[in-house]
Amino acid sequence: MSDEARKIAVTQVRSLSGRPDIHRRTMRALGFTKNQQTRYHTETPTIRGMLYQVRHLVEVTEVEE
């Protein structure tokens, strides 16, 4: 891995309707307020753990800078 932190784009692709509260809170912590939004994050172990928890609701792509 390089010295620079990698950036990732996270897009919500599934609705939170009927999902457990822990998933709703995790998505809110990632910055999502509506379906189909895209948020940009620096790839860290914390962010990766959050994304793993809601992996069925999001799509993750690496950002080319």
mmCIF file as gemmi writes it, N, C-alpha and C atoms, coordinates in Angstrom:
data_model
loop_
_atom_site.group_PDB
_atom_site.id
_atom_site.type_symbol
_atom_site.label_atom_id
_atom_site.label_alt_id
_atom_site.label_comp_id
_atom_site.label_asym_id
_atom_site.label_entity_id
_atom_site.label_seq_id
_atom_site.pdbx_PDB_ins_code
_atom_site.Cartn_x
_atom_site.Cartn_y
_atom_site.Cartn_z
_atom_site.occupancy
_atom_site.B_iso_or_equiv
_atom_site.pdbx_formal_charge
_atom_site.auth_seq_id
_atom_site.auth_asym_id
_atom_site.pdbx_PDB_model_num
ATOM 1 N N . MET Axp A 1 ? 0.839 -1.172 0 1 0 ? 1 A 1
ATOM 2 C CA . MET Axp A 1 ? 0 0 0 1 0 ? 1 A 1
ATOM 3 C C . MET Axp A 1 ? 0.885 1.236 0 1 0 ? 1 A 1
ATOM 4 N N . SER Axp A 2 ? 0.45 2.281 -0.689 1 0 ? 2 A 1
ATOM 5 C CA . SER Axp A 2 ? 1.245 3.499 -0.785 1 0 ? 2 A 1
ATOM 6 C C . SER Axp A 2 ? 1.125 4.324 0.491 1 0 ? 2 A 1
ATOM 7 N N . ASP Axp A 3 ? 1.93 5.385 0.563 1 0 ? 3 A 1
ATOM 8 C CA . ASP Axp A 3 ? 1.899 6.267 1.726 1 0 ? 3 A 1
ATOM 9 C C . ASP Axp A 3 ? 0.604 7.067 1.791 1 0 ? 3 A 1
ATOM 10 N N . GLU Axp A 4 ? 0.005 7.312 0.623 1 0 ? 4 A 1
ATOM 11 C CA . GLU Axp A 4 ? -1.25 8.059 0.592 1 0 ? 4 A 1
ATOM 12 C C . GLU Axp A 4 ? -2.418 7.156 0.982 1 0 ? 4 A 1
ATOM 13 N N . ALA Axp A 5 ? -3.383 7.735 1.665 1 0 ? 5 A 1
ATOM 14 C CA . ALA Axp A 5 ? -4.577 6.983 2.03 1 0 ? 5 A 1
ATOM 15 C C . ALA Axp A 5 ? -5.445 6.807 0.791 1 0 ? 5 A 1
ATOM 16 N N . ARG Axp A 6 ? -5.98 5.596 0.615 1 0 ? 6 A 1
ATOM 17 C CA . ARG Axp A 6 ? -6.843 5.322 -0.533 1 0 ? 6 A 1
ATOM 18 C C . ARG Axp A 6 ? -8.232 5.874 -0.286 1 0 ? 6 A 1
ATOM 19 N N . LYS Axp A 7 ? -8.829 6.404 -1.345 1 0 ? 7 A 1
ATOM 20 C CA . LYS Axp A 7 ? -10.187 6.941 -1.276 1 0 ? 7 A 1
ATOM 21 C C . LYS Axp A 7 ? -11.142 5.935 -1.901 1 0 ? 7 A 1
ATOM 22 N N . ILE Axp A 8 ? -12.319 5.815 -1.309 1 0 ? 8 A 1
ATOM 23 C CA . ILE Axp A 8 ? -13.332 4.928 -1.853 1 0 ? 8 A 1
ATOM 24 C C . ILE Axp A 8 ? -14.644 5.694 -1.983 1 0 ? 8 A 1
ATOM 25 N N . ALA Axp A 9 ? -15.417 5.333 -2.995 1 0 ? 9 A 1
ATOM 26 C CA . ALA Axp A 9 ? -16.752 5.879 -3.192 1 0 ? 9 A 1
ATOM 27 C C . ALA Axp A 9 ? -17.739 4.807 -2.757 1 0 ? 9 A 1
ATOM 28 N N . VAL Axp A 10 ? -18.659 5.178 -1.903 1 0 ? 10 A 1
ATOM 29 C CA . VAL Axp A 10 ? -19.657 4.244 -1.379 1 0 ? 10 A 1
ATOM 30 C C . VAL Axp A 10 ? -21.025 4.743 -1.819 1 0 ? 10 A 1
ATOM 31 N N . THR Axp A 11 ? -21.773 3.892 -2.509 1 0 ? 11 A 1
ATOM 32 C CA . THR Axp A 11 ? -23.108 4.245 -2.984 1 0 ? 11 A 1
ATOM 33 C C . THR Axp A 11 ? -24.133 3.326 -2.338 1 0 ? 11 A 1
ATOM 34 N N . GLN Axp A 12 ? -25.185 3.916 -1.797 1 0 ? 12 A 1
ATOM 35 C CA . GLN Axp A 12 ? -26.27 3.121 -1.223 1 0 ? 12 A 1
ATOM 36 C C . GLN Axp A 12 ? -27.122 2.608 -2.376 1 0 ? 12 A 1
ATOM 37 N N . VAL Axp A 13 ? -27.274 1.284 -2.473 1 0 ? 13 A 1
ATOM 38 C CA . VAL Axp A 13 ? -28.021 0.692 -3.579 1 0 ? 13 A 1
ATOM 39 C C . VAL Axp A 13 ? -29.287 -0.029 -3.132 1 0 ? 13 A 1
ATOM 40 N N . ARG Axp A 14 ? -29.479 -0.185 -1.833 1 0 ? 14 A 1
ATOM 41 C CA . ARG Axp A 14 ? -30.681 -0.842 -1.306 1 0 ? 14 A 1
ATOM 42 C C . ARG Axp A 14 ? -31.302 0.051 -0.241 1 0 ? 14 A 1
ATOM 43 N N . SER Axp A 15 ? -32.606 -0.051 -0.101 1 0 ? 15 A 1
ATOM 44 C CA . SER Axp A 15 ? -33.355 0.741 0.869 1 0 ? 15 A 1
ATOM 45 C C . SER Axp A 15 ? -33.115 0.233 2.295 1 0 ? 15 A 1
ATOM 46 N N . LEU Axp A 16 ? -33.291 1.128 3.254 1 0 ? 16 A 1
ATOM 47 C CA . LEU Axp A 16 ? -33.177 0.763 4.661 1 0 ? 16 A 1
ATOM 48 C C . LEU Axp A 16 ? -34.518 0.316 5.241 1 0 ? 16 A 1
ATOM 49 N N . SER Axp A 17 ? -35.534 0.316 4.422 1 0 ? 17 A 1
ATOM 50 C CA . SER Axp A 17 ? -36.864 -0.084 4.879 1 0 ? 17 A 1
ATOM 51 C C . SER Axp A 17 ? -36.845 -1.528 5.372 1 0 ? 17 A 1
ATOM 52 N N . GLY Axp A 18 ? -37.293 -1.729 6.593 1 0 ? 18 A 1
ATOM 53 C CA . GLY Axp A 18 ? -37.354 -3.061 7.175 1 0 ? 18 A 1
ATOM 54 C C . GLY Axp A 18 ? -36.035 -3.589 7.695 1 0 ? 18 A 1
ATOM 55 N N . ARG Axp A 19 ? -35.003 -2.773 7.706 1 0 ? 19 A 1
ATOM 56 C CA . ARG Axp A 19 ? -33.688 -3.199 8.187 1 0 ? 19 A 1
ATOM 57 C C . ARG Axp A 19 ? -33.576 -2.983 9.691 1 0 ? 19 A 1
ATOM 58 N N . PRO Axp A 20 ? -32.701 -3.741 10.344 1 0 ? 20 A 1
ATOM 59 C CA . PRO Axp A 20 ? -32.499 -3.559 11.788 1 0 ? 20 A 1
ATOM 60 C C . PRO Axp A 20 ? -31.943 -2.172 12.106 1 0 ? 20 A 1
ATOM 61 N N . ASP Axp A 21 ? -32.207 -1.717 13.316 1 0 ? 21 A 1
ATOM 62 C CA . ASP Axp A 21 ? -31.762 -0.39 13.743 1 0 ? 21 A 1
ATOM 63 C C . ASP Axp A 21 ? -30.247 -0.239 13.657 1 0 ? 21 A 1
ATOM 64 N N . ILE Axp A 22 ? -29.494 -1.293 13.918 1 0 ? 22 A 1
ATOM 65 C CA . ILE Axp A 22 ? -28.028 -1.202 13.86 1 0 ? 22 A 1
ATOM 66 C C . ILE Axp A 22 ? -27.559 -0.87 12.446 1 0 ? 22 A 1
ATOM 67 N N . HIS Axp A 23 ? -28.244 -1.386 11.429 1 0 ? 23 A 1
ATOM 68 C CA . HIS Axp A 23 ? -27.893 -1.067 10.047 1 0 ? 23 A 1
ATOM 69 C C . HIS Axp A 23 ? -28.25 0.381 9.725 1 0 ? 23 A 1
ATOM 70 N N . ARG Axp A 24 ? -29.385 0.836 10.205 1 0 ? 24 A 1
ATOM 71 C CA . ARG Axp A 24 ? -29.795 2.225 9.988 1 0 ? 24 A 1
ATOM 72 C C . ARG Axp A 24 ? -28.791 3.193 10.616 1 0 ? 24 A 1
ATOM 73 N N . ARG Axp A 25 ? -28.354 2.874 11.839 1 0 ? 25 A 1
ATOM 74 C CA . ARG Axp A 25 ? -27.4 3.752 12.523 1 0 ? 25 A 1
ATOM 75 C C . ARG Axp A 25 ? -26.033 3.733 11.844 1 0 ? 25 A 1
ATOM 76 N N . THR Axp A 26 ? -25.63 2.58 11.345 1 0 ? 26 A 1
ATOM 77 C CA . THR Axp A 26 ? -24.353 2.484 10.644 1 0 ? 26 A 1
ATOM 78 C C . THR Axp A 26 ? -24.385 3.304 9.356 1 0 ? 26 A 1
ATOM 79 N N . MET Axp A 27 ? -25.483 3.202 8.604 1 0 ? 27 A 1
ATOM 80 C CA . MET Axp A 27 ? -25.605 3.973 7.363 1 0 ? 27 A 1
ATOM 81 C C . MET Axp A 27 ? -25.621 5.47 7.659 1 0 ? 27 A 1
ATOM 82 N N . ARG Axp A 28 ? -26.275 5.859 8.735 1 0 ? 28 A 1
ATOM 83 C CA . ARG Axp A 28 ? -26.3 7.28 9.115 1 0 ? 28 A 1
ATOM 84 C C . ARG Axp A 28 ? -24.899 7.745 9.49 1 0 ? 28 A 1
ATOM 85 N N . ALA Axp A 29 ? -24.152 6.912 10.184 1 0 ? 29 A 1
ATOM 86 C CA . ALA Axp A 29 ? -22.78 7.257 10.569 1 0 ? 29 A 1
ATOM 87 C C . ALA Axp A 29 ? -21.876 7.383 9.347 1 0 ? 29 A 1
ATOM 88 N N . LEU Axp A 30 ? -22.193 6.642 8.286 1 0 ? 30 A 1
ATOM 89 C CA . LEU Axp A 30 ? -21.433 6.757 7.039 1 0 ? 30 A 1
ATOM 90 C C . LEU Axp A 30 ? -21.844 7.985 6.229 1 0 ? 30 A 1
ATOM 91 N N . GLY Axp A 31 ? -22.903 8.661 6.648 1 0 ? 31 A 1
ATOM 92 C CA . GLY Axp A 31 ? -23.309 9.908 6.005 1 0 ? 31 A 1
ATOM 93 C C . GLY Axp A 31 ? -24.487 9.79 5.055 1 0 ? 31 A 1
ATOM 94 N N . PHE Axp A 32 ? -25.153 8.647 5.035 1 0 ? 32 A 1
ATOM 95 C CA . PHE Axp A 32 ? -26.273 8.459 4.118 1 0 ? 32 A 1
ATOM 96 C C . PHE Axp A 32 ? -27.575 8.951 4.737 1 0 ? 32 A 1
ATOM 97 N N . THR Axp A 33 ? -28.346 9.707 3.938 1 0 ? 33 A 1
ATOM 98 C CA . THR Axp A 33 ? -29.659 10.162 4.369 1 0 ? 33 A 1
ATOM 99 C C . THR Axp A 33 ? -30.745 9.714 3.398 1 0 ? 33 A 1
ATOM 100 N N . LYS Axp A 34 ? -30.363 9.373 2.151 1 0 ? 34 A 1
ATOM 101 C CA . LYS Axp A 34 ? -31.33 8.947 1.141 1 0 ? 34 A 1
ATOM 102 C C . LYS Axp A 34 ? -30.753 7.791 0.335 1 0 ? 34 A 1
ATOM 103 N N . ASN Axp A 35 ? -31.636 7.056 -0.313 1 0 ? 35 A 1
ATOM 104 C CA . ASN Axp A 35 ? -31.213 5.966 -1.185 1 0 ? 35 A 1
ATOM 105 C C . ASN Axp A 35 ? -30.512 6.533 -2.427 1 0 ? 35 A 1
ATOM 106 N N . GLN Axp A 36 ? -29.578 5.786 -2.984 1 0 ? 36 A 1
ATOM 107 C CA . GLN Axp A 36 ? -28.824 6.12 -4.188 1 0 ? 36 A 1
ATOM 108 C C . GLN Axp A 36 ? -27.82 7.257 -3.999 1 0 ? 36 A 1
ATOM 109 N N . GLN Axp A 37 ? -27.525 7.639 -2.78 1 0 ? 37 A 1
ATOM 110 C CA . GLN Axp A 37 ? -26.508 8.651 -2.533 1 0 ? 37 A 1
ATOM 111 C C . GLN Axp A 37 ? -25.121 8.035 -2.638 1 0 ? 37 A 1
ATOM 112 N N . THR Axp A 38 ? -24.133 8.863 -2.941 1 0 ? 38 A 1
ATOM 113 C CA . THR Axp A 38 ? -22.735 8.438 -2.955 1 0 ? 38 A 1
ATOM 114 C C . THR Axp A 38 ? -21.972 9.297 -1.962 1 0 ? 38 A 1
ATOM 115 N N . ARG Axp A 39 ? -21.183 8.649 -1.146 1 0 ? 39 A 1
ATOM 116 C CA . ARG Axp A 39 ? -20.331 9.324 -0.173 1 0 ? 39 A 1
ATOM 117 C C . ARG Axp A 39 ? -18.896 8.862 -0.401 1 0 ? 39 A 1
ATOM 118 N N . TYR Axp A 40 ? -17.954 9.763 -0.15 1 0 ? 40 A 1
ATOM 119 C CA . TYR Axp A 40 ? -16.539 9.462 -0.329 1 0 ? 40 A 1
ATOM 120 C C . TYR Axp A 40 ? -15.864 9.394 1.026 1 0 ? 40 A 1
ATOM 121 N N . HIS Axp A 41 ? -15.085 8.334 1.225 1 0 ? 41 A 1
ATOM 122 C CA . HIS Axp A 41 ? -14.399 8.112 2.493 1 0 ? 41 A 1
ATOM 123 C C . HIS Axp A 41 ? -12.961 7.702 2.227 1 0 ? 41 A 1
ATOM 124 N N . THR Axp A 42 ? -12.106 7.932 3.23 1 0 ? 42 A 1
ATOM 125 C CA . THR Axp A 42 ? -10.754 7.404 3.224 1 0 ? 42 A 1
ATOM 126 C C . THR Axp A 42 ? -10.832 5.98 3.759 1 0 ? 42 A 1
ATOM 127 N N . GLU Axp A 43 ? -10.154 5.069 3.096 1 0 ? 43 A 1
ATOM 128 C CA . GLU Axp A 43 ? -10.22 3.666 3.506 1 0 ? 43 A 1
ATOM 129 C C . GLU Axp A 43 ? -9.41 3.461 4.786 1 0 ? 43 A 1
ATOM 130 N N . THR Axp A 44 ? -10.117 3.19 5.862 1 0 ? 44 A 1
ATOM 131 C CA . THR Axp A 44 ? -9.502 2.897 7.154 1 0 ? 44 A 1
ATOM 132 C C . THR Axp A 44 ? -10.137 1.616 7.692 1 0 ? 44 A 1
ATOM 133 N N . PRO Axp A 45 ? -9.516 0.972 8.656 1 0 ? 45 A 1
ATOM 134 C CA . PRO Axp A 45 ? -10.132 -0.229 9.234 1 0 ? 45 A 1
ATOM 135 C C . PRO Axp A 45 ? -11.522 0.022 9.814 1 0 ? 45 A 1
ATOM 136 N N . THR Axp A 46 ? -11.734 1.19 10.387 1 0 ? 46 A 1
ATOM 137 C CA . THR Axp A 46 ? -13.043 1.518 10.953 1 0 ? 46 A 1
ATOM 138 C C . THR Axp A 46 ? -14.107 1.594 9.868 1 0 ? 46 A 1
ATOM 139 N N . ILE Axp A 47 ? -13.807 2.31 8.801 1 0 ? 47 A 1
ATOM 140 C CA . ILE Axp A 47 ? -14.752 2.443 7.687 1 0 ? 47 A 1
ATOM 141 C C . ILE Axp A 47 ? -14.991 1.079 7.042 1 0 ? 47 A 1
ATOM 142 N N . ARG Axp A 48 ? -13.938 0.285 6.867 1 0 ? 48 A 1
ATOM 143 C CA . ARG Axp A 48 ? -14.097 -1.037 6.263 1 0 ? 48 A 1
ATOM 144 C C . ARG Axp A 48 ? -14.992 -1.931 7.117 1 0 ? 48 A 1
ATOM 145 N N . GLY Axp A 49 ? -14.875 -1.845 8.43 1 0 ? 49 A 1
ATOM 146 C CA . GLY Axp A 49 ? -15.727 -2.625 9.315 1 0 ? 49 A 1
ATOM 147 C C . GLY Axp A 49 ? -17.181 -2.209 9.216 1 0 ? 49 A 1
ATOM 148 N N . MET Axp A 50 ? -17.419 -0.91 9.106 1 0 ? 50 A 1
ATOM 149 C CA . MET Axp A 50 ? -18.785 -0.42 8.946 1 0 ? 50 A 1
ATOM 150 C C . MET Axp A 50 ? -19.367 -0.883 7.613 1 0 ? 50 A 1
ATOM 151 N N . LEU Axp A 51 ? -18.559 -0.825 6.567 1 0 ? 51 A 1
ATOM 152 C CA . LEU Axp A 51 ? -19.026 -1.255 5.25 1 0 ? 51 A 1
ATOM 153 C C . LEU Axp A 51 ? -19.29 -2.755 5.228 1 0 ? 51 A 1
ATOM 154 N N . TYR Axp A 52 ? -18.498 -3.532 5.942 1 0 ? 52 A 1
ATOM 155 C CA . TYR Axp A 52 ? -18.725 -4.974 6.003 1 0 ? 52 A 1
ATOM 156 C C . TYR Axp A 52 ? -20.076 -5.285 6.646 1 0 ? 52 A 1
ATOM 157 N N . GLN Axp A 53 ? -20.432 -4.503 7.649 1 0 ? 53 A 1
ATOM 158 C CA . GLN Axp A 53 ? -21.691 -4.717 8.35 1 0 ? 53 A 1
ATOM 159 C C . GLN Axp A 53 ? -22.903 -4.468 7.454 1 0 ? 53 A 1
ATOM 160 N N . VAL Axp A 54 ? -22.784 -3.525 6.514 1 0 ? 54 A 1
ATOM 161 C CA . VAL Axp A 54 ? -23.915 -3.187 5.638 1 0 ? 54 A 1
ATOM 162 C C . VAL Axp A 54 ? -23.584 -3.493 4.168 1 0 ? 54 A 1
ATOM 163 N N . ARG Axp A 55 ? -22.76 -4.497 3.947 1 0 ? 55 A 1
ATOM 164 C CA . ARG Axp A 55 ? -22.278 -4.816 2.596 1 0 ? 55 A 1
ATOM 165 C C . ARG Axp A 55 ? -23.389 -5.157 1.619 1 0 ? 55 A 1
ATOM 166 N N . HIS Axp A 56 ? -24.532 -5.602 2.114 1 0 ? 56 A 1
ATOM 167 C CA . HIS Axp A 56 ? -25.654 -5.945 1.25 1 0 ? 56 A 1
ATOM 168 C C . HIS Axp A 56 ? -26.466 -4.712 0.848 1 0 ? 56 A 1
ATOM 169 N N . LEU Axp A 57 ? -26.146 -3.556 1.408 1 0 ? 57 A 1
ATOM 170 C CA . LEU Axp A 57 ? -26.883 -2.325 1.124 1 0 ? 57 A 1
ATOM 171 C C . LEU Axp A 57 ? -26.093 -1.322 0.295 1 0 ? 57 A 1
ATOM 172 N N . VAL Axp A 58 ? -24.797 -1.548 0.139 1 0 ? 58 A 1
ATOM 173 C CA . VAL Axp A 58 ? -23.937 -0.561 -0.521 1 0 ? 58 A 1
ATOM 174 C C . VAL Axp A 58 ? -23.095 -1.191 -1.622 1 0 ? 58 A 1
ATOM 175 N N . GLU Axp A 59 ? -22.562 -0.316 -2.467 1 0 ? 59 A 1
ATOM 176 C CA . GLU Axp A 59 ? -21.606 -0.71 -3.504 1 0 ? 59 A 1
ATOM 177 C C . GLU Axp A 59 ? -20.364 0.155 -3.31 1 0 ? 59 A 1
ATOM 178 N N . VAL Axp A 60 ? -19.206 -0.453 -3.27 1 0 ? 60 A 1
ATOM 179 C CA . VAL Axp A 60 ? -17.955 0.253 -2.989 1 0 ? 60 A 1
ATOM 180 C C . VAL Axp A 60 ? -17.06 0.2 -4.217 1 0 ? 60 A 1
ATOM 181 N N . THR Axp A 61 ? -16.53 1.368 -4.614 1 0 ? 61 A 1
ATOM 182 C CA . THR Axp A 61 ? -15.565 1.436 -5.709 1 0 ? 61 A 1
ATOM 183 C C . THR Axp A 61 ? -14.394 2.318 -5.28 1 0 ? 61 A 1
ATOM 184 N N . GLU Axp A 62 ? -13.22 2.014 -5.805 1 0 ? 62 A 1
ATOM 185 C CA . GLU Axp A 62 ? -12.042 2.809 -5.496 1 0 ? 62 A 1
ATOM 186 C C . GLU Axp A 62 ? -12.025 4.037 -6.384 1 0 ? 62 A 1
ATOM 187 N N . VAL Axp A 63 ? -11.647 5.17 -5.827 1 0 ? 63 A 1
ATOM 188 C CA . VAL Axp A 63 ? -11.611 6.441 -6.553 1 0 ? 63 A 1
ATOM 189 C C . VAL Axp A 63 ? -10.218 6.64 -7.126 1 0 ? 63 A 1
ATOM 190 N N . GLU Axp A 64 ? -10.15 6.907 -8.424 1 0 ? 64 A 1
ATOM 191 C CA . GLU Axp A 64 ? -8.882 7.238 -9.069 1 0 ? 64 A 1
ATOM 192 C C . GLU Axp A 64 ? -8.664 8.733 -8.966 1 0 ? 64 A 1
ATOM 193 N N . GLU Axp A 65 ? -7.519 9.115 -8.466 1 0 ? 65 A 1
ATOM 194 C CA . GLU Axp A 65 ? -7.255 10.546 -8.297 1 0 ? 65 A 1
ATOM 195 C C . GLU Axp A 65 ? -6.311 11.055 -9.347 1 0 ? 65 A 1
